[in-house]
Amino acid sequence: MKTNLLRNMLAATVALFTALFALPATAQAQTYYDLWIAGTQVTSDNCNDLSVIDGVSGR
């Protein structure tokens, strides 16, 4: 009986750590920068390609 409880506890612990490290589901908040281009604020979504902002061209 005691070994069965120990085995179940070990299985639950392994499952917990597997879920924590193998299935990361973290949502990152959008970062807003204190920079405005053509009336549009630069954020973490558009900082790598500013050509998505109206009035901005190039790469």
N, C-alpha and C positions, 0 to 999 in steps of 0.2 A: 504494500500500500504506500509506504514511504517512497520507494523508488519510482512508483508510478506518478506520484505528485511531483517529484523532482524532475522526471522526464517531461511532464507537461509544462512545468515552469520553465525549463530550458527551451522547449519548443516555442513557447510564447515569447520568450526573450529574443530568440533568434529571429522569429517572425517580426517582432517590433523593430529590431535593428535593421533588418532587411528592408522594411517599409520606410524607415527613416532615411537610409542612405541610398537605396536603389531607386526609389520613387520620389525624387524631390519635386514638389509642386509649389515652388515659391513664386509669388507674384511680386514683381518689382514695380515700385511706384515710378511714375513718370517724373523726370527731373526737369524743372523749369530753370532756364538760365536768364540772367538779367541782361539779355541781348534781344533787340527787336530789329528785324530786317523787313523793310517794305510793309511795316504795320503788322508783321507776324512774329510772335515770340518764338525764339529758338528753344526747342525742347529736346529731350533724349530721343524722341521719335524722328525728328527731322534734322538733327545735327550732323549726320553723316552725309546727307544729300540735300543741300539747301536749295537745289533747283526745283524742289517741289513747291517752293514758295512762289506765289505769283509775282512777277516782276524780276525774278532772279534767273539768270541763265548761266550756262557753263557747267563745269563739273565740280 
